[in-house]
Amino acid sequence: MALFDKREQVYGPEQVSVGDFDPTVDGCYRNVVTVSLDVRPKRALFVKVVSDRPVDVLVARENGSSVGHKDGVTDAVLGPYSTDKLHSMGIFLGVYPGDKALVTLEAWMERE
């Protein structure tokens, strides 16, 4: 029953393409993709990443500091990361220049 479900969806699941050609950015490739998340205080944040090629994943606070990262991810669940008193967090996905990856990204919160 959804009323008593502890899991609160924050993002996705969505497919994100990383490493696409884009002449409007420096280097002409989008090697880093950022996703902003609206979170609630005093929750545990989880991030699920499934990719066809290895990607680097970073979860950050609203001030830009890192709460966790993992390199070369193809299928992983990162977390739990405490949201403390935060109202926004972010996910950074990155690949090496010249690489391209199709990533399915999902983020959710649970009560601590």
C-alpha positions in Angstrom: 0.0 0.0 0.0 1.5 3.4 -1.1 0.4 5.1 2.1 2.8 3.2 4.2 5.6 2.9 1.7 8.9 4.1 3.2 10.4 4.8 -0.3 9.9 8.3 -1.7 11.0 8.7 -5.4 13.1 11.8 -6.0 14.3 11.2 -9.7 13.6 8.8 -12.5 14.1 6.2 -13.5 15.2 8.2 -16.5 17.7 7.5 -19.3 20.6 10.0 -19.5 23.1 10.2 -22.3 26.7 11.1 -21.2 29.5 12.1 -23.7 27.3 13.4 -26.5 28.7 15.8 -29.1 27.7 19.4 -28.3 29.6 22.2 -30.1 28.2 24.8 -27.6 30.4 23.5 -24.7 34.2 23.6 -24.3 35.8 20.6 -25.8 32.6 19.9 -27.9 31.5 16.9 -25.8 29.2 16.7 -22.8 31.5 14.5 -20.7 29.8 15.6 -17.4 26.0 15.6 -16.8 24.5 17.0 -13.6 21.1 16.2 -12.1 19.6 18.4 -9.4 17.5 16.7 -6.7 15.0 18.2 -4.4 15.3 16.3 -1.1 13.7 16.5 2.4 15.7 16.9 5.6 16.4 13.9 7.8 16.1 11.3 5.1 18.5 8.7 3.6 19.2 9.2 -0.1 19.9 6.2 -2.4 21.1 6.5 -6.1 20.8 3.6 -8.6 22.9 3.7 -11.7 22.8 1.2 -14.6 25.0 2.0 -17.6 26.0 0.3 -20.8 29.6 1.6 -20.3 31.5 2.5 -17.1 30.7 6.0 -15.7 32.0 7.9 -12.7 29.2 8.9 -10.3 29.4 11.6 -7.6 26.6 12.6 -5.1 27.0 16.1 -3.7 25.4 18.5 -1.2 23.9 21.8 -2.2 27.2 23.6 -1.3 29.1 21.4 -3.8 30.9 19.1 -1.3 30.9 15.4 -2.0 29.0 12.9 0.1 30.1 9.9 -2.0 31.5 8.8 -5.3 32.3 5.7 -7.2 34.4 5.2 -10.4 33.7 2.9 -13.3 30.1 2.1 -12.4 28.0 -0.1 -14.7 25.4 -1.4 -12.2 25.3 -0.1 -8.6 23.2 1.4 -5.8 25.0 4.1 -3.9 24.0 5.2 -0.5 22.5 5.6 2.0 23.6 9.3 2.2 22.0 11.4 5.0 20.2 14.5 3.8 20.8 16.2 7.2 19.1 19.6 7.0 19.5 19.9 3.2 16.7 20.7 0.7 18.7 20.0 -2.5 21.5 17.7 -3.6 23.0 16.7 -6.9 24.3 13.8 -9.0 27.2 14.2 -11.4 27.8 11.6 -14.1 31.1 11.6 -16.0 33.0 9.7 -18.7 36.4 10.2 -20.2 36.6 12.4 -23.3 35.7 10.4 -26.4 33.6 7.9 -24.4 29.8 7.7 -24.5 27.4 6.0 -22.2 23.6 5.6 -21.9 22.7 5.6 -18.2 19.5 4.7 -16.4 19.4 6.8 -13.3 17.1 6.6 -10.3 17.1 8.3 -6.9 14.9 7.8 -3.8 14.7 8.7 -0.2 13.8 6.6 2.9 13.3 7.6 6.5 16.4 7.4 8.6 
